[in-house]
Amino acid sequence: TEWVIAAVPLGGYVKMLDEREAPVAPAERHRAFNRQSVWRRIAIVSAGPMANFLLAIALYWVLFIHGVPGMRAMVAQPPANSPAAAAGFVGGETVTKVGRQEIETFHDLRWHLLEHAVAREEVELETRNERNEINLRKLDLSGLNAEDLDGNFLEKVGLDLLQPLVPIVDRVIEGKAAERAGLRAKDRILAIDGERINHGNDVVAKVSANPGKTLHVTVQRGQDYLDVPIVPDEVYEVGRRIGRIGVAFRIAPADEEKLLVVVRYGPIPALGHAVARTWESSAITLKMLGKMVVGEVSIKNLSGPITIADYAGQSAKMGWLPYITFIAMISISLGVLNLLPVPLLDGGHLLYYFIEVIKRSPVSERTMEWGQRAGMALLFLLMAFALYNDIYRLVGAS
């Protein structure tokens, strides 16, 4: 097997010892890939994508054993006339199930609702209020469109996390707008552009709505009052252009125990949850790709190496837990992509081999040649779209 690490990481390849590719010494011919049985070739080609999925399972297993901190799926009061309001949601309720799926964090809620949002279907949610009463809410997601799925679709349906954040800076992320402007931990944000700030959520909303624009932030630091001009960084979150300054706020101490949750399992249950998370992530990735093909999900969701490197850097700065989660998601995406029945990819080779199993003879070299040309054209087209999206995000086009 010949392999390469490229200086410019735009792709790679694996080249087998194969008589169809280059001359093979007589002593090596019994090892040639083309001389192996079809089932052995299927096993060899499947090993790459399977390694991606096994890596994701291993990473999730470590995460679930260690414990993954998150926010309980407690929702804020939905806006009037929103689908969530029509379903009867009340502020302070905690979502415990989406369909048959158990929900422990707000991330789980977003993830499991995404699958139903892509299908544009109605889904039943189980909620529990502060009196421990259980209610069933039928949420209609049929009104969502491709643009809604590009952004925060939960905001569109009226579901938002209940976040009683105190507007006191708990942490400043290195290299981000807040640090460049001189904001420090323990600073209390009193106002932005003259508008009074009561909650950390107010800061998030104001910053998100003003990417690239100068905001004048009134800050209390000890006994001093400062005016700190901050220009939020322009970032793209699922195709939507928003502002970020790179700070984390404190949760009100009285609400911290009620809202924060750590999802942790023993080694055996953790393995089951890791397998389930990998399977669910693979399924939704495949569905999203299918919806892109038919135009129901925007192709803006495609990302290339530039965006991947950027997100990897951002997640690494946030800590090892977000970084490991990001690596697991990338590994799953690679596994799914490589299993697509496209010539040149592992899935294309597997398609040829299964045809060979059925017809009891290999696919003709002419068919493989035309398939490789079509596959190469399709992959170049996808790469072009991905790089275009990367550059589009990078230059901050609106």
N, C-alpha and C positions, 0 to 999 in steps of 0.2 A: 504494500500500500504506500503510495506516495502522497505526502501532504505538505502544506505550505502555510506559513504565517506571513501575511502580506503587510507591507509598510503602510498601505492605505487600505483600511478594513472595509472595503466595499463588497467583499464576497470571498469565497474560498472554494476549494474543490477537494474531492477524494478520487484518486485515480487507481483503479485496481490493476493487478497483474493480469493482463487479458491479451490473448492472441489477436483480438480484433483491433487493439489499440497500438500494439508494437510487438516486434519479434520477442519471443520468449525462449530462453535457453531450454534445450531438451530435458535437462535435469530438473527444471522448474515447472514443466508443463502440467504435472499432476496437481500443482497448486494453483493453476490459472483459474480465474473467476469463471470464464466461459465453459470450463470443463466440470464445474460443480453441478450437482443435481438442482432442479428448479426449487425444491424446498429449502436447500441450503442457501441458495441465492436469495430467496425470500427472507430467510432469517438474517442474513448478512445485511441486506438493505434495510430491513426493519430495525436493526440495532441502533442506528443513529437517532431516529425520532423517539424510540423507546428510551434511550439514554436521556433525552430531553425531559420526558415525562417522569422518569425515575429521579432525576435531579430535583425537579419541582416537588415531588412527593417527599424527598429527603429534607428539602429546605422547609417545607410546611410542617413536617414532623418535628423538626428542631424548634420552629416557632411556637407550635402548639404546646410542646413540652415546657418551653421557657415561660410562655404566657404572652399573649398579644393584648396590649392595652387598647381600649377603645371607648367610645361613648355609647351609653345605652340608647336603644332606638326609641327615645322619648321625643315626641314631635311637638312642635310649636302650634299655636292656633292657626289653622289654615285661612288664607284670604277668602273673603266672600266670593261666591260664584265660581270657585275653583272646583275641580273634580274631587279633591279631598274633602272640601266642605260639603259637597253634594253627597258624599259617602257617609257623612256624619262624624268625621274626625273632630276631636276636641283637644285643645292644647293640654299637655301634661300626660296624655295617654302614652303607653309604651307598647310598641308593636312586638308581638311575641311569635307570630307566624305569618308567612306569606305563602298562601296555598297550604301545602303540607310541610313546608320547610321551616324548621325552628330558627328563630332570629334572636341573636344575643347582642349584636351591636348595630349601630346605624350603618356601618359599612356593609354588614350582612343585608340590611334592608335595601340599600341602594343596589347591591349586586343582584339579589334575587328578583327585585322589581324590574331590573334592566331586561332580563330575559322575557318578561311579559310585555314590557314596553316595546321591545323589538317586534313582538308578535301582534302588537296593537290589540290587546284583548283585555277583557275584564278579569280581575283577580280578587279573590277573597282574602282579607287580612284579619287576623285575630289580634285584638288589643286588650290591654288591661289598664284600668284607671287606678287612681290613688286609693280608692276603696276596695281594690282587688277584684272588681267586677269585670267579667269578660264580655267583650262585645265583638261582633262580626261586622266588618266594613267591606262593602263591595266597591272596589275602586275601578273606574272605567278609564282605560288607557287608550281607547280607540281613537281619541282626538289628537294624538301626538303625530307629528310629521318628522321628516328627515332632519330638519333644522333643529327641532327640539332635542333629538337624540345627539346632535353635535354638542349641545351645551348641557346645562344642568336640568335634566328632564324632571327631576323631583320638584324643582322650583316651579316648573310649568304646571304640574298637577296639584301643587299647593302643599307639598310635604316638605318641611324643613326641620332641622335638628333644633331642639330646645337647648339654647346655649346661654345660660346666665353668666356670661363672662364679665369679670371686673376689668375695666379698661386700664389695667396696670401691666406693663410689659414684664413678662416672666422670663423671656429668653429672646435674644437677638441673633439671627442666623448670620454667620460670617459671610461677608462679601455681598450681602443684599442691600437694598435701598436704605433700610433703616440704619444699618451700621454706617453706611457711607455718609448719611445725614447727621450722625452723631447721637442717635437715640441709644439709651442704655437700659439695662434691666432695672426694674423698680420705678421707672418713669411712669407717671400717671398722665394719660391723655385726657385733657379737659375739653378741647374743641378742635374742629378741623374746618378751616376757612370760615371761622366765626360761628359755626354751628355747634351747639353744645353736644357733648358725647356723654351718654348715660351708661352704655354697655359696650363691651368689647365687640359685640355684633355690629354696632353702629360704625365702628372703625373698619371692620371687614367690608361692610356694604359700601362705604364711601371710597375706600381704596380700590375695591374691585371695579367700581364704575368709572375710575379715572386713570387708566393706564397711560403712562407717559406724560401726565400733566402735573404741574407743581401744586402740591397741597401745603398749606400753611398750618402746621400742627402746633397747638398750644399745649405745652407740657409742664407739669409740676415735678420738679426734681428737688426733693427735700423741702427747703423753704423758698427756693427760687422758682420763678415762672419764666419759661423760655418760649420763643417762637422758632420752631424748627421746620424749615422748608424741606419737603421730601417729594421726590419724583418716583412714583411707583413703577417698578419694573413691569414691562409688558410681557405677559406669558399667555400661552394658549392651553386651555383646559378643555379637552375633548372638542377641539375645533372652535372654541369661543375665546375671544381676546379679552383678557381681564387684567387688573392690576394686582401686584403683590409687593409688599415691602419687607417681608421676612421677619416677622415677630410672632411670638406666641403669647397669649394672654392667660391670666389666671382665672380659674373657675372660682366663683364665690365659695368660701370654705364650707358654708352651710349646705351647699348643693353638691359638693365634690363627691361625697360618698354615695349620693343618690344617683349621680350621672355617670361616674367613671366605673368601668368594669374591666376586668382582666380575664380573657378567655384562656383557660389553661386545662390541659388534660393529662392523664397518665400516659405512659409510653404506648400501651396497646390501643386505647381509644384514640390517642393522637394520630396513630398510623391510619386508622379508619377515616378520621376527619381529613387527614392530608390527602388520601386517595380521593375522597369525595370532592374536596376543593379543587384538585387537579382535574377531575372529570368535569365538574361544573364549568370551570374556566375554559376547558377545551371546547365544550359544547357551545358556550356563548360566543367564543371566538369564531367558531365555524359558522354559527348563525349570522354573526355580524358580517362575515365575508360574503355569505350568500345574499344578504340584504343589500350589500354594496353592489353586487353584480346586477341585481334587478332595480337598483336605483332607490330603494327604500331607506338606505342609510348613506350619508354623504361619504364620498371618497376622501374627504378631508381627514377622516379618521386614520388613513394610512400614514405611517411614520417611517422615516429612513434612519440611517446611521447617525445623522446630526442630532435629531431629536432624541434618539435613544441615548446617545452620549450625554446630552444635556440633562435628561431626566435621571440618568444614572448618577451624575454629579450632584444634582439636587437631593436625591434620596440619600446619597452617602453623607451629605452634610447634615441631614436630619437625624442620622443615627443608623446603627447596624440593623435594627429591626425593619425600618422602611426599605433599606437597601436590599436586604435578603428577600423581602416580599417582591421588590421590583425584579430582581434576578429570576425569581420563580416564575413571574408572569412572562418575562421575556423568553425563558426556556420553554414554557407552554406554547407561546406563540410560534416559536421556531419549530416545535414538534408538529403542530397543526399544519403550518405552512408546508413543511417538507412532506407531509402525507397527502397533500392535494394531488389528484391524478393528472398532473401536468408533466409532460416529458421534460427531462433534465433533473426534475426533483425526484426524491425517493419514491413518492407516491406514483409518479409516472412509470418508473421501473417496476414497481409492484403490480401496476395495472398490466404491463406486458407479461409479467410472469404468471399472473392468474389467468390471463388469456391462454398462455402456453399450457397451463394445467388443464384447461377446458378442451382445447383443440389438440392436445398431446403433441404439439410441435411448436418450436419457437416462432415468434413474430418475425416476418421477413425483414431483412436489413433495409429494404427500401421504405417500408412502413415506419421503422424506427428512425430512419434518416429524416423523413418528412415530419414525424412527430417531434424530433429534436429541433427542427427549424421553427415549428409553430411554438414549441415550448420556450425557446430562446426569445422569440419575438414577444411573447406574453410576459416573460420575466423582465425583459428590458422595459416594456411598457409600464409594468408595476413599479419598477425601480425609478423610472422617470417621474411618475406621479408622486412617489414617496419623497424623492429629492426635491420636487417642486414644492410640496407641502412643507418640507423642512425649511427651505429658503424663504417661503412665504411667512412662516412663523418667525424666522430669524430676523427678517427686515421689518416685521411688525406691520405688514400691510393690513388694511381694514377691509 
